[in-house]
Amino acid sequence: MSEIESRGYAHPEALVSTDWVAEHQKDPGIRLVESNEDPLLYSSGHIPGAVEVDWTRDLNHPVQRDYLGREGFEKLMRRIGADKDTTVIFYGDRNNWWATYALWVFRLFGHDKAKVMDGGRIKWAKEGRPLTKEVPSYPETQYRAPERDDAKVRAYRDTVLKHVEGKGKMIDVRSPQEYSGERLHMPEYPNEGALRGGHIPGAANIPWARAVNPDDGTFKTAEELRGLYENEAKLTPKDDVIVYCRIGERSSHTWFVLTQLLGYKQVRNYDGSWTEWGNLVGVPIEK
Amino acid sequence: MAQLPEKLTQTIEALSLVSDRAERIQTLIDLAERFHEVPPEIARRPFSSLNEVPACESEAYVFKERRPDGTLAFHFAVENPQGVSAKALAVILEGALSGAPPEQVAAVEPDIVYKIFGPELSMGKSMGLMSMVGMVQAEAKKALEQKGR
């Protein structure tokens, strides 16, 4: 039994270790993808063979507040040399925050062959493993993308409103200050904030980073995660859960934890999150 | 309103000429690789929390050194090994603002980070970088207040 399997996850295959990546990084059926918050990080050094998927340029719609569409995803997959059978291994900075965000967007197009390298970029680097500045090039594939299907993993505001009315379970993964409404927006950055502070009624507050071990960025064991989400937030695996943060990126990390590590069947990420809810007229807010 | 320090203006102008994103990123990485942390005669670990940049994931620290001519020199430490952008910004600020008239340093607004890094910064990243500039600006304002007493 591998160390990851020993942690008791529902889907241990959703994670790979740095050792596994070192052994399999040249396998033709896998594609390593680095997704970071820091735009300089990939170019300053990445795992040999890894391509970059950038959250602003590659995953977002260029004009609307939305994700890329079918054509954009097809182009992206072709560019990184991936097809429907390619297993994509995501990793990145900030405890894999942006890596899980990218994985979640890939799920919108039904690409389930996707895993996360436990511990992310910093674990790989701290273990003294090689990084390179050489940008790999893979033959473009003929990948045909399906239409984006938001229904299973993404929630829109009307769904959230019905969820609130039905007293559905929700997790707010922002900081306690944001959850309480004490902090309305980041200092000096009012345009990215919201007009009202607080949280969506009924949401429990489990900041996203509590799911990882601060020392090495690896995910906590299933038992520790159940302590957070089931003992503290009172979720059960059968619940229909909506997670949110400010724009849906931090909550994609929690979406990954609940669906992949704890095996919850119905979890949707509300990417409109607080920047939408906190600006909506007439919606209920709790402080 | 005081003008911006000349070296900073030159740096921003030079970066604005780099329209290709990959080229700009490489330019900034080259700068980051020139990063030297605060000399031990100015500060040693453990660094004081008073010098820690708030909201900065790269765990950056800002230190000032008062020069005989009344100007300030700025020094930095970046504890997170992944803090490449923070190191690039530290090199720019140290080189462009050290020795500049404090009035001009006090006039440097945090949003210059967008002129340096471009618009594609996440909120968290821009917050940390702007806080670095904000701390330098605050030190210059403090120096001006003390001079005025």
Interface residues (C-beta under 8 A of the other chain):
Chain A: E37 D38 P39 L40 L41 S43 S44 D54 W55 T56 R57 D93 R94 R121 I122 A125 K126 M186 P187 E188 Y189 E192 R246 I247 E249
Chain B: A22 I25 Q26 L28 I29 A32 A55 E57 P81 Q82 G83 V84 S85 A88 P110 F117 G118 E120 L121 S122 M123 G124 K125 S126 M127 M130 G134
